[in-house]
Amino acid sequence: MDLLNQDVLLNVAEKKKVTGGTRLTEIVLPTSIIGVVDIDCPDDIENSLCQEVIAEISLVNAKDSWQRFKDIAEFAIQIGRLQFYLERVDRNSPVEVIDALWTPPKQGLSVGTIINDPPSLSPTAFPTSSPLLNFLKESSSDGGEALNITSSPQFKAFSWLSDNNFLTEYSENQLLQRFSMATLYYATNGDQWLVNTFWLSDRPACAWFGKTGSKRRCNARGELMHLELDFDNLNGSLPPELGLLSPALESITINGGPNSNLLGTLPTELGYLSRLKVFIVRNNDLSGTIPSEIGNLQMLEEIDLSRNRFRGEVPTQIGLLSDLIIIEISVNNLSGSLPSELGQLSKCQIMFFEDNAFVSSVPTEIGDLKELKALKAGFNKFDSLPTELGSLDSTDFISFQDCNITGPIPTELGTLRRLRHLELGNNALTGSIPSELGQIQSLKRKLDLSHNQLSGRLPTELGLLVNLRGIQLNNNLLSGMVPSELSQLNRLTSVQLHSNDLSGTIPAAVCAIFNVTNPAFQTDCGNFDDNCPCCTTCCVDNTCTCRYLGTSREFLCFQRKNPF
């Protein structure tokens, strides 16, 4: 029977469900090879070996069948060729790969030869020694200068590659891939990685350790798609040779730790990785500026440079990343102005740039980001909040904490019907609390307007925020009475109103509900005529003390679970 034409399942087993999982019972396998005929390969895999295998098949018991299968060398060689054909030609075939590391043997193998570590898929020959060195120099961004230094990671990688047992079987792309990955290994102290299984072995580079989870590390041509080495103790600089990796590369993920981190700068050659979708180097000690070449990665969907020591301005070329969904550059030393080009990231959903040294206006163009769900900008220095923030219809999290922002709170924020967390504390905001904030009935996690210069009365519309868990209005210039409408906030676990000029009495309706829900309630008790009978904590000159300490009701000094 012609396996290719009949599309017979080579390695699909019948599975019977049993308690606790599945049990392999029977498997379809060729029992004898009738013939092997060379055929023309498709254009996209020129210079490769393609064959049609004619075989008899039968349904055999799965027990020990694979071992018997591997014991017959000639049989294994032919099936390896068949597998290669199916993997490269017909991706929709139901035939599965038997052995993920098996590759076709080179022509001329005698029957019965056992292959322990087969060569990579493309058998294009390439000369060794000086020709190899010249080839690598021609491919290097520095003209091969690093290859002239015998102590460099590049020279060490060349030396290792020169001694590779299957050097003559590699294509130029495979040579560059192995050289690039070996350079990364030497540049980041690979011998000290927590896990470096198979790195610098003769196995295909796709078999070298990487934390890809369920994703395939390589495509059918053996080109690396995912380079993921999170928390593996990489220590050293990212080499420019990363730019030599296959254009098939889709992700680089190297979170630092647990005991050592990446150092140095980001190589500009990363801009050559035109298909890269994910670039994550979080929690390292990388420094220097963000290279403008990052704008060449126009398929990028996620970039995370947070918790490093990057400095300088964010390059305007960031606006070219039209597919970007997540940008995380928090906790660095970035400075200058935020580029208005951020407003061009129309698909962006997560934008975090908090805890840097930006000094500028918040670009009004951010209001154009209709898909934005979370905006964290705290711990910088911005002059005011643009009214365009009210156009972020999809946003559920906004934080501008500790930014020295002056001026009023934009009333336009009241139009954000999906907002669940609004954090504007530790600024210099002035004016009154807009009554329009009461329209954000989606507010759930927190409303933080503390440590500002807000004045006037508490708007009664705050009572509309019935889903709110925490409200912080302390350390302002607010005056007047506590509105009875706050009694509608029966989900609150924290209420902070202290360090203001509030007075009068706490409405009985408020105390009635708070005595049931037991939120942590802080005020300047002495400012109220009734001494705030339902307050748990009283403050004087910003010093707060739980009034129930040392009593049978001391449990009220700690945050309780809300019964609603």
VEXDREN-2710 file (C-alpha; in Angstrom, 1 decimal):
% VEXDREN-2710
k/r/px/py/pz
1/MET/0.0/0.0/0.0
2/ASP/1.2/3.5/-0.8
3/LEU/1.4/5.2/2.6
4/LEU/1.6/8.7/1.1
5/ASN/-1.2/8.4/-1.4
6/GLN/-3.5/6.5/0.9
7/ASP/-2.8/8.9/3.8
8/VAL/-2.6/6.0/6.3
9/LEU/-2.1/6.9/9.9
10/LEU/1.5/5.9/10.7
11/ASN/1.5/6.6/14.5
12/VAL/-2.0/7.2/15.5
13/ALA/-3.1/4.9/18.3
14/GLU/-6.6/3.9/19.4
15/LYS/-7.0/5.1/23.0
16/LYS/-9.5/3.7/25.4
17/LYS/-10.5/5.9/28.3
18/VAL/-9.9/4.3/31.7
19/THR/-10.1/5.7/35.2
20/GLY/-7.4/8.3/35.8
21/GLY/-6.4/8.8/32.1
22/THR/-6.0/6.9/28.8
23/ARG/-4.4/3.6/27.9
24/LEU/-2.5/2.9/24.6
25/THR/-3.9/-0.3/23.2
26/GLU/-3.2/-0.9/19.6
27/ILE/-1.1/1.0/17.0
28/VAL/-0.9/1.1/13.2
29/LEU/2.7/0.3/12.0
30/PRO/4.3/-0.8/8.8
31/THR/5.4/-4.4/9.2
32/SER/7.7/-4.5/6.1
33/ILE/9.1/-2.2/3.6
34/ILE/8.3/-3.2/0.0
35/GLY/10.1/-0.5/-1.8
36/VAL/11.5/3.1/-1.6
37/VAL/11.5/5.3/-4.7
38/ASP/13.3/8.7/-5.0
39/ILE/10.9/11.5/-6.1
40/ASP/11.3/15.1/-6.9
41/CYS/11.0/17.4/-3.9
42/PRO/8.7/20.5/-3.9
43/ASP/10.4/23.8/-4.7
44/ASP/10.3/25.0/-1.0
45/ILE/12.7/22.2/0.1
46/GLU/15.2/22.0/-2.7
47/ASN/18.5/20.1/-2.1
48/SER/16.7/17.7/0.2
49/LEU/16.0/14.0/0.0
50/CYS/12.3/13.1/-0.7
51/GLN/11.2/9.5/-1.2
52/GLU/8.0/7.6/-1.6
53/VAL/7.8/4.5/0.7
54/ILE/5.7/1.5/-0.2
55/ALA/4.9/-0.6/2.9
56/GLU/2.7/-3.2/4.3
57/ILE/0.9/-2.2/7.4
58/SER/-1.0/-4.0/10.2
59/LEU/-2.7/-3.2/13.5
60/VAL/-0.4/-4.5/16.2
61/ASN/-0.5/-4.6/20.0
62/ALA/1.2/-1.4/21.3
63/LYS/3.1/-3.3/24.0
64/ASP/6.8/-3.4/23.0
65/SER/6.0/-2.4/19.4
66/TRP/8.1/0.7/19.4
67/GLN/11.1/-1.1/20.8
68/ARG/10.8/-3.8/18.1
69/PHE/10.4/-1.0/15.6
70/LYS/13.7/0.7/16.6
71/ASP/15.6/-2.5/16.8
72/ILE/15.5/-2.9/13.0
73/ALA/18.0/-0.3/11.6
74/GLU/17.0/-0.6/8.0
75/PHE/13.3/-0.2/8.9
76/ALA/14.1/2.9/11.1
77/ILE/16.1/4.5/8.4
78/GLN/13.3/4.2/5.8
79/ILE/10.6/5.4/8.3
80/GLY/12.9/8.4/9.1
81/ARG/12.9/9.3/5.5
82/LEU/9.1/8.9/5.3
83/GLN/8.7/11.0/8.4
84/PHE/10.9/13.7/6.9
85/TYR/8.9/13.8/3.7
86/LEU/5.6/14.1/5.6
87/GLU/6.9/16.8/8.0
88/ARG/8.2/19.0/5.2
89/VAL/5.6/18.4/2.4
90/ASP/2.2/17.8/3.8
91/ARG/1.6/19.5/7.2
92/ASN/-2.1/18.6/7.0
93/SER/-1.3/14.9/6.9
94/PRO/-2.7/13.0/10.0
95/VAL/0.6/11.1/10.1
96/GLU/2.5/12.2/13.3
97/VAL/6.2/12.4/14.0
98/ILE/7.4/9.2/15.6
99/ASP/10.5/10.6/17.2
100/ALA/10.8/14.4/17.5
101/LEU/14.6/14.2/17.2
102/TRP/14.8/11.8/14.2
103/THR/16.1/13.3/11.0
104/PRO/16.8/11.7/7.6
105/PRO/20.1/9.9/7.1
106/LYS/22.5/11.2/4.5
107/GLN/22.7/9.3/1.3
108/GLY/25.2/6.4/1.1
109/LEU/24.4/5.0/4.5
110/SER/24.7/1.2/4.4
111/VAL/21.8/-0.9/5.5
112/GLY/22.0/-1.7/9.2
113/THR/23.9/1.6/10.2
114/ILE/22.7/2.8/13.6
115/ILE/22.3/6.6/14.0
116/ASN/22.6/7.9/17.5
117/ASP/22.8/11.7/16.9
118/PRO/21.5/12.4/13.4
119/PRO/22.4/15.6/11.5
120/SER/20.0/18.5/11.1
121/LEU/17.4/18.5/8.4
122/SER/19.2/20.4/5.6
123/PRO/22.2/18.5/4.3
124/THR/23.8/21.3/2.4
125/ALA/27.6/21.0/2.8
126/PHE/29.9/23.8/3.9
127/PRO/33.6/23.9/4.2
128/THR/35.3/24.0/7.7
129/SER/38.3/25.8/9.2
130/SER/39.3/29.1/7.6
131/PRO/36.4/29.1/5.1
132/LEU/34.0/28.7/8.1
133/LEU/35.8/31.6/9.9
134/ASN/35.6/33.8/6.8
135/PHE/31.9/33.0/6.4
136/LEU/31.2/34.0/10.1
137/LYS/33.2/37.2/9.7
138/GLU/31.3/38.2/6.6
139/SER/28.0/37.6/8.5
140/SER/29.1/39.5/11.6
141/SER/27.9/43.1/12.2
142/ASP/31.4/44.1/13.4
143/GLY/33.2/42.7/10.3
144/GLY/34.5/39.9/12.4
145/GLU/36.5/41.9/14.9
146/ALA/35.2/39.9/17.9
147/LEU/36.2/36.7/16.1
148/ASN/39.8/37.8/16.1
149/ILE/39.9/37.9/19.9
150/THR/40.5/34.4/21.2
151/SER/38.9/35.1/24.6
152/SER/35.7/36.4/23.1
153/PRO/32.4/34.5/23.2
154/GLN/32.3/34.7/19.4
155/PHE/35.7/33.0/19.0
156/LYS/34.8/30.3/21.5
157/ALA/31.6/29.7/19.6
158/PHE/33.5/29.4/16.4
159/SER/36.0/27.0/17.9
160/TRP/33.2/24.8/19.2
161/LEU/31.4/24.9/15.9
162/SER/34.6/23.9/14.0
163/ASP/34.8/20.7/16.0
164/ASN/31.2/19.8/15.4
165/ASN/30.8/16.2/14.2
166/PHE/28.2/17.1/11.6
167/LEU/29.6/20.4/10.4
168/THR/29.6/19.5/6.7
169/GLU/25.9/18.6/6.9
170/TYR/24.7/22.0/8.0
171/SER/23.2/24.7/5.7
172/GLU/24.4/28.3/6.1
173/ASN/21.3/29.1/8.1
174/GLN/21.9/26.2/10.4
175/LEU/25.6/27.3/10.9
176/LEU/24.5/30.8/11.8
177/GLN/21.8/29.5/14.2
178/ARG/24.3/27.2/16.0
179/PHE/27.0/29.9/16.1
180/SER/24.5/32.5/17.4
181/MET/23.2/30.3/20.2
182/ALA/26.7/29.1/21.1
183/THR/27.8/32.8/21.3
184/LEU/24.9/33.5/23.7
185/TYR/25.9/30.5/25.8
186/TYR/29.5/31.7/26.2
187/ALA/28.5/35.4/26.6
188/THR/26.1/34.6/29.5
189/ASN/28.2/32.1/31.4
190/GLY/26.3/29.1/30.1
191/ASP/28.2/26.6/32.3
192/GLN/26.6/28.3/35.3
193/TRP/23.0/28.2/34.0
194/LEU/20.6/26.3/36.2
195/VAL/19.7/24.2/33.3
196/ASN/21.7/23.9/30.1
197/THR/20.7/20.4/28.9
198/PHE/22.1/19.6/25.4
199/TRP/23.5/23.1/24.8
200/LEU/26.7/22.8/22.8
201/SER/26.0/19.2/22.0
202/ASP/25.9/17.7/18.5
203/ARG/22.1/17.4/18.8
204/PRO/19.9/19.7/16.7
205/ALA/19.7/23.1/18.2
206/CYS/16.0/22.5/18.5
207/ALA/16.7/19.9/21.2
208/TRP/18.8/22.3/23.4
209/PHE/17.0/23.3/26.6
210/GLY/14.5/26.0/26.5
211/LYS/11.4/26.8/28.6
212/THR/8.8/26.8/25.8
213/GLY/6.1/24.8/27.5
214/SER/3.7/23.4/25.0
215/LYS/5.0/25.5/22.2
216/ARG/7.2/24.0/19.5
217/ARG/10.8/25.5/19.7
218/CYS/11.4/25.1/16.0
219/ASN/9.5/25.0/12.8
220/ALA/9.6/22.0/10.3
221/ARG/12.8/23.4/8.8
222/GLY/14.6/23.3/12.1
223/GLU/14.6/27.1/12.5
224/LEU/14.4/28.4/16.1
225/MET/11.0/30.0/16.8
226/HIS/11.3/30.5/20.6
227/LEU/14.3/31.4/22.7
228/GLU/13.1/31.2/26.3
229/LEU/15.5/31.0/29.2
230/ASP/13.6/32.5/32.2
231/PHE/15.2/32.5/35.6
232/ASP/18.1/30.4/34.4
233/ASN/20.9/32.5/36.0
234/LEU/22.1/34.0/32.7
235/ASN/25.0/36.3/33.6
236/GLY/26.6/38.6/31.0
237/SER/25.6/40.6/27.9
238/LEU/23.3/39.8/25.1
239/PRO/25.6/39.4/22.1
240/PRO/24.9/41.1/18.7
241/GLU/24.9/37.7/17.1
242/LEU/21.3/37.3/18.3
243/GLY/20.5/39.2/15.2
244/LEU/21.8/36.2/13.1
245/LEU/19.1/34.0/14.4
246/SER/16.5/32.7/11.9
247/PRO/13.9/35.2/10.7
248/ALA/11.4/32.6/12.0
249/LEU/12.2/33.6/15.6
250/GLU/9.0/34.8/17.3
251/SER/10.0/35.2/20.9
252/ILE/12.9/36.0/23.2
253/THR/12.1/35.7/26.9
254/ILE/14.9/36.0/29.4
255/ASN/13.6/37.1/32.8
256/GLY/16.5/37.6/35.2
257/GLY/17.3/35.6/38.2
258/PRO/17.2/33.8/40.5
259/ASN/20.8/34.6/41.4
260/SER/22.3/36.4/38.5
261/ASN/21.1/38.7/35.6
262/LEU/21.9/40.0/32.2
263/LEU/24.2/43.0/32.0
264/GLY/25.3/45.5/29.4
265/THR/23.1/47.1/26.7
266/LEU/20.6/45.8/24.2
267/PRO/22.3/45.1/20.8
268/THR/21.0/47.1/18.0
269/GLU/21.1/44.0/15.8
270/LEU/17.9/42.9/17.5
271/GLY/16.3/45.0/14.8
272/TYR/17.1/42.3/12.3
273/LEU/14.6/39.9/13.9
274/SER/11.7/41.0/11.7
275/ARG/9.3/38.3/12.8
276/LEU/9.8/38.8/16.5
277/LYS/6.5/39.0/18.4
278/VAL/7.6/38.8/22.0
279/PHE/10.7/40.4/23.6
280/ILE/10.9/40.1/27.4
281/VAL/14.1/40.8/29.4
282/ARG/12.4/41.8/32.7
283/ASN/14.2/42.0/36.0
284/ASN/17.8/42.2/34.8
285/ASP/20.6/44.7/35.1
286/LEU/20.5/45.9/31.5
287/SER/21.5/49.6/31.0
288/GLY/22.1/52.1/28.2
289/THR/19.3/53.4/26.0
290/ILE/16.5/51.6/24.2
291/PRO/17.8/51.3/20.7
292/SER/15.8/53.0/18.0
293/GLU/16.1/49.9/15.9
294/ILE/13.4/48.5/18.1
295/GLY/11.1/50.2/15.6
296/ASN/12.1/47.6/13.0
297/LEU/10.2/44.9/14.9
298/GLN/6.9/45.7/13.3
299/MET/5.4/42.3/14.2
300/LEU/6.1/42.8/17.9
301/GLU/3.1/42.2/20.1
302/GLU/4.7/42.4/23.6
303/ILE/7.8/44.1/24.9
304/ASP/8.8/44.1/28.5
305/LEU/12.0/45.9/29.6
306/SER/10.9/46.6/33.1
307/ARG/13.0/46.4/36.2
308/ASN/16.3/47.2/34.5
309/ARG/18.5/50.3/34.4
310/PHE/17.7/51.7/31.0
311/ARG/18.2/55.5/30.7
312/GLY/17.5/58.2/28.2
313/GLU/14.3/58.9/26.2
314/VAL/11.9/56.4/24.7
315/PRO/12.6/56.3/21.0
316/THR/9.9/57.8/18.8
317/GLN/10.2/54.7/16.6
318/ILE/8.2/52.9/19.2
319/GLY/5.2/54.3/17.4
320/LEU/6.0/52.1/14.4
321/LEU/5.0/48.9/16.3
322/SER/1.4/48.9/15.1
323/ASP/0.7/45.4/16.4
324/LEU/2.0/46.1/19.9
325/ILE/-0.5/44.9/22.6
326/ILE/1.7/45.1/25.7
327/ILE/4.4/47.7/26.5
328/GLU/6.1/47.4/29.9
329/ILE/9.0/49.7/30.6
330/SER/8.4/50.4/34.3
331/VAL/11.1/50.7/37.0
332/ASN/14.0/52.1/35.0
333/ASN/15.8/55.4/34.7
334/LEU/14.1/56.6/31.5
335/SER/13.8/60.3/31.3
336/GLY/12.7/63.2/29.1
337/SER/9.3/63.4/27.5
338/LEU/6.9/60.6/26.7
339/PRO/6.7/60.5/22.9
340/SER/3.4/61.4/21.3
341/GLU/3.9/58.5/19.0
342/LEU/2.6/56.2/21.8
343/GLY/-0.8/57.3/20.5
344/GLN/-0.1/55.4/17.3
345/LEU/-0.2/52.0/19.1
346/SER/-3.8/51.4/18.2
347/LYS/-3.9/47.8/19.4
348/CYS/-2.2/48.4/22.7
349/GLN/-4.0/47.1/25.8
350/ILE/-1.4/47.3/28.5
351/MET/0.9/50.3/28.9
352/PHE/3.1/50.5/32.0
353/PHE/5.8/53.2/32.3
354/GLU/5.7/53.9/36.1
355/ASP/8.7/54.5/38.3
356/ASN/11.0/56.3/35.9
357/ALA/12.2/59.9/35.6
358/PHE/9.9/61.2/32.9
359/VAL/9.3/65.0/33.1
360/SER/6.7/66.1/30.7
361/SER/3.1/66.4/29.8
362/VAL/1.1/63.3/29.4
363/PRO/0.7/63.0/25.6
364/THR/-2.9/63.8/24.7
365/GLU/-2.5/61.2/21.9
366/ILE/-2.9/58.5/24.6
367/GLY/-6.6/59.2/24.4
368/ASP/-6.6/57.6/20.9
369/LEU/-5.9/54.2/22.4
370/LYS/-9.4/52.7/22.2
371/GLU/-8.2/49.2/23.1
372/LEU/-6.2/50.3/26.2
373/LYS/-7.2/48.4/29.3
374/ALA/-4.5/49.3/31.9
375/LEU/-2.4/52.5/32.2
376/LYS/0.2/52.7/34.9
377/ALA/2.2/56.0/34.9
378/GLY/2.9/56.6/38.6
379/PHE/6.2/57.9/40.1
380/ASN/7.2/60.2/37.4
381/LYS/6.7/64.0/37.0
382/PHE/3.8/65.1/34.8
383/ASP/2.3/68.6/34.8
384/SER/-1.4/67.8/34.4
385/LEU/-4.0/65.2/33.5
386/PRO/-5.2/65.6/29.9
387/THR/-9.0/65.6/29.4
388/GLU/-8.4/63.0/26.6
389/LEU/-8.1/60.3/29.3
390/GLY/-11.9/60.4/29.2
391/SER/-11.7/58.8/25.7
392/LEU/-10.2/55.5/27.0
393/ASP/-13.4/53.6/26.7
394/SER/-11.9/50.2/27.3
395/THR/-9.7/51.1/30.3
396/ASP/-10.3/49.5/33.7
397/PHE/-7.1/50.6/35.5
398/ILE/-5.6/54.1/35.6
399/SER/-2.8/55.0/38.0
400/PHE/-0.9/58.4/38.1
401/GLN/0.2/58.0/41.7
402/ASP/3.0/60.3/43.0
403/CYS/3.5/62.3/39.8
404/ASN/3.5/66.0/41.1
405/ILE/0.4/66.6/38.9
406/THR/-1.3/69.9/39.4
407/GLY/-4.6/71.3/38.3
408/PRO/-8.1/69.8/38.5
409/ILE/-9.3/66.2/38.1
410/PRO/-10.8/66.1/34.6
411/THR/-14.6/65.7/34.7
412/GLU/-14.3/63.6/31.5
413/LEU/-13.1/60.7/33.7
414/GLY/-16.7/60.2/34.6
415/THR/-17.4/58.7/31.1
416/LEU/-15.2/55.7/31.7
417/ARG/-17.9/53.1/32.2
418/ARG/-15.4/50.2/32.5
419/LEU/-13.0/51.7/35.0
420/ARG/-12.5/49.6/38.1
421/HIS/-9.4/51.2/39.7
422/LEU/-8.5/54.9/39.7
423/GLU/-5.4/56.0/41.6
424/LEU/-4.4/59.7/41.6
425/GLY/-2.9/59.9/45.1
426/ASN/0.2/61.8/46.1
427/ASN/0.0/64.7/43.7
428/ALA/-0.9/68.4/43.9
429/LEU/-4.4/68.2/42.4
430/THR/-6.6/71.2/43.2
431/GLY/-10.3/72.1/42.9
432/SER/-13.2/69.9/44.1
433/ILE/-13.9/66.2/43.6
434/PRO/-16.0/66.1/40.4
435/SER/-19.5/64.8/41.0
436/GLU/-19.1/63.1/37.6
437/LEU/-16.9/60.4/39.3
438/GLY/-20.1/59.0/40.7
439/GLN/-21.1/57.9/37.2
440/ILE/-18.2/55.4/37.2
441/GLN/-20.3/52.7/38.8
442/SER/-17.9/50.1/37.6
443/LEU/-15.3/51.4/40.2
444/LYS/-14.6/48.4/42.3
445/ARG/-11.1/48.0/43.6
446/LYS/-10.1/51.5/44.7
447/LEU/-10.7/55.2/44.4
448/ASP/-7.6/57.0/45.6
449/LEU/-7.5/60.8/45.7
450/SER/-5.4/61.0/48.8
451/HIS/-2.5/63.4/49.5
452/ASN/-3.6/66.2/47.2
453/GLN/-5.0/69.7/47.7
454/LEU/-8.6/69.0/46.9
455/SER/-11.1/71.2/48.5
456/GLY/-14.9/71.6/48.9
457/ARG/-17.5/69.1/50.0
458/LEU/-17.7/65.4/49.4
459/PRO/-20.1/65.0/46.5
460/THR/-23.2/63.0/47.3
461/GLU/-22.8/61.2/44.0
462/LEU/-20.0/59.1/45.6
463/GLY/-22.9/57.1/47.1
464/LEU/-23.5/55.7/43.6
465/LEU/-20.3/53.7/43.6
466/VAL/-22.0/50.7/45.1
467/ASN/-19.3/48.2/44.1
468/LEU/-16.4/50.1/45.6
469/ARG/-14.1/48.3/48.0
470/GLY/-11.7/51.0/49.0
471/ILE/-12.0/54.9/49.1
472/GLN/-9.0/57.0/50.1
473/LEU/-9.7/60.8/50.4
474/ASN/-7.4/61.5/53.3
475/ASN/-4.8/64.3/53.4
476/ASN/-6.7/66.9/51.4
477/LEU/-8.5/70.2/52.2
478/LEU/-12.1/68.7/52.1
479/SER/-14.7/70.3/54.4
480/GLY/-18.3/70.0/55.3
481/MET/-20.2/67.0/56.5
482/VAL/-20.0/63.3/55.5
483/PRO/-22.9/62.7/53.2
484/SER/-25.5/60.1/54.2
485/GLU/-25.3/58.7/50.7
486/LEU/-22.1/56.8/51.8
487/SER/-24.4/54.4/53.6
488/GLN/-25.1/52.8/50.2
489/LEU/-21.5/51.7/49.9
490/ASN/-22.0/48.3/51.7
491/ARG/-19.0/46.6/50.0
492/LEU/-16.4/48.9/51.5
493/THR/-13.5/47.4/53.4
494/SER/-11.5/50.6/53.8
495/VAL/-12.6/54.2/54.2
496/GLN/-9.9/56.9/54.8
497/LEU/-11.2/60.4/55.4
498/HIS/-8.7/61.7/58.0
499/SER/-6.5/64.8/57.7
500/ASN/-9.2/67.0/56.2
501/ASP/-11.5/69.6/57.6
502/LEU/-14.7/67.5/57.8
503/SER/-17.0/68.2/60.7
504/GLY/-20.6/67.9/61.9
505/THR/-21.8/64.4/62.8
506/ILE/-21.5/61.1/61.1
507/PRO/-24.9/60.3/59.6
508/ALA/-26.7/57.5/61.6
509/ALA/-27.4/55.7/58.3
510/VAL/-23.7/55.5/57.6
511/CYS/-22.8/54.1/61.1
512/ALA/-25.7/51.7/60.8
513/ILE/-24.3/50.0/57.7
514/PHE/-20.6/50.4/58.8
515/ASN/-21.4/48.6/62.1
516/VAL/-22.5/45.7/60.0
517/THR/-19.9/45.7/57.2
518/ASN/-17.1/46.7/59.5
519/PRO/-14.8/48.6/57.1
520/ALA/-11.5/50.0/58.4
521/PHE/-12.8/53.5/58.9
522/GLN/-10.3/56.3/59.6
523/THR/-11.3/59.9/60.4
524/ASP/-10.3/62.9/62.6
525/CYS/-12.7/61.8/65.2
526/GLY/-12.2/64.9/67.4
527/ASN/-13.5/67.1/64.5
528/PHE/-17.0/65.5/64.7
529/ASP/-19.6/66.5/67.3
530/ASP/-20.3/62.8/68.1
531/ASN/-16.7/61.7/68.0
532/CYS/-17.5/59.4/65.1
533/PRO/-19.0/56.4/67.0
534/CYS/-18.5/54.0/64.1
535/CYS/-14.9/54.9/63.3
536/THR/-12.3/52.2/64.0
537/THR/-9.3/54.5/63.9
538/CYS/-9.0/58.1/65.0
539/CYS/-6.3/60.5/63.8
540/VAL/-4.7/63.6/65.2
541/ASP/-2.1/65.5/63.2
542/ASN/-1.7/62.5/60.8
543/THR/-1.0/60.1/63.7
544/CYS/-3.7/57.4/63.7
545/THR/-4.6/55.0/66.5
546/CYS/-7.2/52.2/66.6
547/ARG/-9.6/53.1/69.3
548/TYR/-10.2/49.4/70.2
549/LEU/-6.6/48.4/70.9
550/GLY/-6.4/46.4/74.2
551/THR/-10.2/45.8/74.3
552/SER/-12.4/42.8/73.5
553/ARG/-13.1/44.5/70.2
554/GLU/-9.5/44.8/69.1
555/PHE/-10.4/42.6/66.1
556/LEU/-12.0/45.7/64.6
557/CYS/-8.5/47.3/64.2
558/PHE/-7.8/44.8/61.4
559/GLN/-9.4/44.7/58.0
560/ARG/-12.3/42.3/58.0
561/LYS/-13.9/40.2/55.2
562/ASN/-16.9/42.0/53.9
563/PRO/-20.1/39.9/54.4
564/PHE/-21.8/41.4/51.2
END
